[in-house]
């Protein structure tokens, strides 16, 4: 890997940091939902927040994935590092999806309805 590639890769990794804050918020909201027993309105609000955070996360990762694919098409890059970064993004998206799934199940368990 050449120095320029490391710099570009490092910049892309730094762009993911705001997503970590979103992910942290989703974990917090999910835990708060699990600890809320009798307040259906609070559970619905927390679910809404989780859905918004999930949407933001997916949008950011979508943009980053496009950027990575463009960088990979450059001539002198180590594509394995970019593939590893894409795998990292996908793993984080799975976590975000699972948190959203947990919130839907909490609503189903507490209020009924459809999953």
N, C-alpha and C positions, 0 to 999 in steps of 0.2 A: 504494500500500500504506500503510495506516495504521500508526502506531507500535506499537499492540498486536499487529498481525499480524506485524511484524518480530520482536517479542519472542517470540511463540509459535513462529515459524519458527526463530528462533535456539535456542530451548529444544529443539525437535525435532532440530535438527542436533546439538546437544550430546549428546542421547540416543544418537546413532549412534557416538559416540567409543568406547565399550566394544567395539562391533563391529569397529572398526578394529584393536583389539588382538587380537581373535579371528582376523581376517583375516591379521594379521601372523604369528600363531602357525601358521596353516595354511601360509603360504608357507615359514616356517622348517621345519616338519615335512616338507613336500614336498621341499624342497632336501636335507634330511637323508636322506630316503628315496632320492633320486637318487644320493647319495654313499655309500650303504651297499651293499656288494657281496655279502658272504658271510654275512650274518646275517639269515636269514629271520624269526626271532622279532622282531628289532628292526624290520624292515620291517612286519610285521603290527601291532606295537604303534603304530608311527607312523601307519599307515593307520587304526587304531582312533581315535587322537587326532584325526586329520583329520576323520573321520566325526562325532565328538562336537562338534568346533568348528563344523562345517557345520550340524549340527542346532541348536546354540545360535544361530548367526547367522540361520538361517531363522526361528526362533521370535521373536527380537528384531525382525527386520524385519517379520514378520507383525503384531506388536503395533503397531509404529510406523505401518505402512500403514493399519491400522484407525483410529488416532488422526488421521492426516492426512486420511483421507476424512471423518471426523467434523468436523474443523476446516474442510474445504472446504465443507461444507454450511451453515456459518454465513453470515449475510447479507452482511457487508461485508469480504470477503477477496479478495485477488488470487490467484485459483486457479492462474494460470500458475506462480507460485513453488512452490506445492504440487505441481503436476505435475512440475516440474523436480526437486524433491526425490524424488518417487516414481521418476522415471527414474534418478536417482543410486542409489537403493536397488536397483533392478533390475539395473543394471550391476554393482554390487558382488556381488549374488547370482550373477550369471553367472560372475564371477571365482571365487567360492567353489565353484560347481559344477564349473568346469574344474579347479580344484586337486584336487577329490575324484576327478574322472575321471582325472587324471594319476596319482594314487596307485593307482587300480585298474589302470591300465595297467602301472605299475611292478611290481605284484604279479603280473600276468599274464606279463610279460616275464621275471621272475625265477623264478617258481614254477609257471607254467602255470595251467591252470584255465579258468574262464569269465569273460568280460567282462561 
